[in-house]
Amino acid sequence: MATAVPAAAAGAKYKCVAEAHLDLGRPKATSSCKKSASGKKVSKHRVKLVCDVVRGRGTPHEVPRVLYGPWVKPGQKSTVMCGFSSFTRSWAVETKA
């Protein structure tokens, strides 16, 4: 048996943003979505964070590592953190229609 989607949820559009900052010395990224007339249809979103992890002590080098937050509904926040000895390379929001 199929259930109907409420009309308010079916036509809602959202604008999603991601932001990154340090939390106790560790890179942390958060994504959130708010209703917007100029946005797009979103059923779920998550944050994507790319960190450069420092490896090696004699000749240290950076290894990129991609981390994803959990898929959440608009109105909720998706959060992910890198480990210690990491630097933020980039962050973004991923969405599902």
Number of C-alpha atoms within 10 A of each C-alpha: 3 4 5 7 9 8 8 8 11 12 11 16 21 19 16 23 15 20 16 19 13 13 11 8 13 15 22 20 27 22 25 22 25 14 16 13 9 8 14 16 17 22 17 18 26 28 28 23 27 21 24 19 20 15 13 9 7 6 6 10 11 14 11 14 14 13 15 19 20 14 18 19 17 22 14 15 18 24 22 18 21 23 13 12 14 21 19 20 14 14 21 18 21 18 18 11 9
